[in-house]
Structure formats: C-alpha cells, structure tokens
C-alpha cells in the first residue's frame, strides 16, 4: 500500500510512519517543521523512523520525506505526485488550546485552510481515501461524559477545538460532493516517547526530574483520558486498512482514547513516583478554554475496528519516564 502522511515529523506522525513502513507499506511523509517547537526535535523523530524501519528488516516497506506546507497547493501537489497514495493520513495541524486563544487566525489558517487544500488535492489527484486527525477537544460545554461520536459537538470552548470540528465538517462536504471516503479520528490526550516538549506529561517530567517547580492550573481536579501512543497508532493503522477495504465511499468518526480518566493531581503523583522525586507545585487559576474532563467511549471503534487500548496510565507513565531518562541521559 502507498500512504501519504501529513505532519509526519511530529510526535504521532513519526510513530505512524514508522509502523506503516515497518510492516511493508510505501510511506511518504510531508511536514513543514512549523516553529511551534524545535526543528531539531522533528528531525530526530524522522531519523528514528528510518532507524525503526531498518530494524524491522522488511524489504517491501519504505519511507521518504518531503518538506512542505499544507497551505501551499503547489507543495501538496508535488507530494501527491511523488507519493501516488492509495490513502492519505492527514495529521498536520497546529495543536494546543492555549496557543490557539492567543492566535485564533493562525489556527484557522493552518488547520482549516490547510485541510481544505488537502481535500482539494485528494480530488485533483484521484485519491478516494482519507483518514484525518481530530481531537477530543471537539466535545464541548454540553457534551455528556463519556464522550460518544454521536454527540453533535456544537459548543467547542477554544479556537483549536472549533478548527478541528470545522475540519470534520468540510471533510463531510468532500465526502458528499466527491465520494471521498473519510475517517475522522478523535485523539484523546496522546503521550509517549517523542511527545511534544510543551505537553503536560513531558513538561512535568522534565521539571520534576530537575527539581524545578511545576504550575498547576485550578485545584488539580480536572481530568483527562490519557492515551498511550501505541494504542493511538493501532487505531490509525486499523482505520487505514478499513479505508482500503471499503467497497463504497463512507464517512466515519471514531474516538481513540484510553477509556479511563486521570485527574491532574493524580498525574503529577504518578510522574513524581516514577521519578522518585517530590514535586514542587505552584497553583494558578484555571485557564480559559480548558475542559473539565475528557473520557472516550470506545464502544463503536471497538466494534468496527477491533480497537482496545492496552496501556493503562500507571504503566504508561513508567514507560515514559524510562524513555525520558534514556533520551536525556538522566
């Protein structure tokens, strides 16, 4: 199978490219090294993809990389021509709730306009299958917990969440008008090796291990459905295989989550315990745009894709801390 992955140099994208190529797929990655975090980190991610593919020992799979921006149609066209994909996995986006509040226009430009460009490129190049990353953030103020895919998601509470919901909607339009098979994958707080350094688990691990204080917003009772990276990749790969097996155009939405909830205070305790360090905590007011709780109902994706998360949060934090120590020599 030939797969084009946008956002390939990022945390989730690099893991997905490694898995697909290691099992024998021909993968072309596309990424623009956005300045949201360091280029050197993303270049290291790509090197790890190549190392992983070599270690797998497969002769059928391959990985190639093209640098480009999803906002530039000519760059996308070149990537589509090179990849000649059977399936596109669209992960490229600006992420993060708080930064989106500071720069809502940039988030709309990259996430919504960029996604429209990807949809247009699929149509122009005869690609009929697309899986795209969405987010648990699309569930909003009136969403019942646990979150189910049937929720209308009408009240997102941050610009980031609104852009991800908009991407789902414009993808439906492409499905309706152009017979594009689409799978929206709503990721729930993904963590693991290569996680972005600004995200909570990575940031808390770095600060606690070096004896620096960590900042907690609110009273520590907000909770998240943290999901180990391999579980997310399992769901992505299963969705790609489902798209390839489709006989007719379909439009689907799935939650990919750990299906358990952990409070912020519990998360800090788990990280501190794994590090063997006592955390120093600075309490700050709750931030606008933050959700009180996320929890995925994975009944639908379990039934249709055989998805079942395997790594509980306590085990995942232990694995993450072990990776962090190896990666940083601490």
Secondary structure, 3 states (H helix, E strand, C coil): CEEEEECCCCHHHHHHHHHHHHCCCEEEEEECCCCCCCHHHHHHHHHHHHHHHHHHCCCCCEEEEEECCCCCHHHHHHHHHHHCCCEEEECCCCCCHHHHHHCHHHHHHHHHHHHHHHHHHHHHCCCCEEEEEEEHHHCCCCCCCCECCCCCCCCCCCHHHHHHHHHHHHHHHHHHHHCCEEEEEEECCEECCCCCCCCHHHHHHHHHHCCCCEEEECCCCCEECCEEHHHHHHHHHHHHHHHHHCCCCCEEEEEECCCCCEEHHHHHHHHHHHHCCCCCEEEECCCCCCCCECCECCHHHHHHHCCCCCCCHHHHHHHHHHHHHHHHCC
